[in-house]
Amino acid sequence: MRAFLLALLSAFLAGSAMAFAPMPTFKSAANTNSALGVSVKIDVGEGEPIESALRRFKREVNKSGHLMTLRHKRYFENSQERKKRKIKEARMRKRLERMNRRRMANRT
């Protein structure tokens, strides 16, 4: 069951990154690292539904940031464009932090 789940999760990761990179070749189902160097791992409990394990796996992949990196590397981005994108991301991050601080201050 675990080998099947691991193979399924590896195939899901490879399928979601297929639009961004060539299909990685897996030598064995026990290998958690793909050809992209992604090492996202979740522990599946006994009797845990596959849907919840997939949901947790997707969340871990999103938190790792590998798909965003692949998305940015899909096309060439020169240093000026990268700098503009990073400034824009930082501005959005600061804005969200400010909003969360105000929300928490209004809670009490």
C-alpha positions in Angstrom: 0.0 0.0 0.0 2.8 2.4 0.9 4.8 1.7 -2.2 1.7 2.3 -4.3 0.9 5.5 -2.5 4.5 6.7 -2.9 4.5 5.9 -6.6 1.2 7.7 -7.0 2.5 10.8 -5.2 5.7 10.8 -7.3 3.6 10.5 -10.5 1.4 13.4 -9.3 4.5 15.5 -8.7 5.9 14.6 -12.1 2.6 15.3 -13.8 2.2 18.7 -12.2 5.7 19.7 -13.3 5.3 18.2 -16.7 4.4 21.6 -18.3 7.6 23.1 -16.9 10.3 20.5 -17.3 11.0 17.2 -19.0 9.5 14.1 -17.5 11.8 12.7 -14.8 12.6 9.0 -15.0 12.2 7.1 -11.7 14.4 4.1 -11.1 12.4 2.8 -8.1 9.3 3.7 -6.2 11.3 4.2 -3.0 13.1 7.2 -4.4 11.5 10.3 -3.1 13.7 12.8 -5.0 12.7 13.5 -8.6 15.0 14.6 -11.3 14.2 18.2 -10.3 15.7 17.8 -6.9 12.4 18.1 -5.1 12.2 16.1 -1.9 8.7 16.5 -0.5 7.7 13.7 1.8 4.6 13.0 3.9 3.9 10.1 6.2 0.6 8.3 5.5 -1.1 6.8 8.5 -2.7 3.4 8.5 -6.3 3.6 7.3 -5.9 7.2 6.2 -7.9 8.0 3.0 -5.9 8.7 -0.1 -7.7 12.0 -0.6 -6.5 13.4 2.6 -2.9 12.2 1.9 -3.0 13.8 -1.5 -4.4 17.1 0.0 -1.5 17.1 2.5 1.0 16.3 -0.2 -0.3 19.2 -2.4 -0.1 21.5 0.6 3.6 20.5 1.2 4.5 20.9 -2.4 3.0 24.4 -2.4 4.8 25.3 0.8 8.1 24.1 -0.6 7.9 26.7 -3.4 9.3 24.4 -6.0 6.4 24.9 -8.4 6.7 28.7 -8.2 10.4 28.4 -9.0 9.6 26.2 -12.0 7.0 28.6 -13.1 9.5 31.5 -13.0 12.1 29.5 -14.9 9.7 28.5 -17.6 10.8 31.5 -19.6 14.0 33.5 -19.5 13.8 36.3 -17.0 16.6 38.8 -17.1 18.0 40.4 -13.9 15.9 43.6 -14.2 12.6 41.6 -14.6 13.6 39.4 -11.7 14.3 42.4 -9.5 11.0 44.0 -10.4 9.1 40.8 -9.7 10.8 40.4 -6.3 10.0 44.0 -5.3 6.4 43.5 -6.3 6.2 40.2 -4.3 7.8 41.9 -1.3 5.3 44.8 -1.5 2.4 42.3 -1.6 3.9 40.4 1.3 4.2 43.5 3.4 0.7 44.5 2.5 -0.7 41.2 3.7 1.4 41.4 6.9 -0.1 44.8 7.6 -3.6 43.6 6.9 -3.1 40.6 9.3 -1.7 42.9 12.0 -4.7 45.2 11.7 -7.1 42.2 11.8 -5.4 40.8 14.9 -5.4 44.2 16.6 -9.2 44.5 15.9 -9.9 41.0 17.3 -9.3 42.0 20.9 
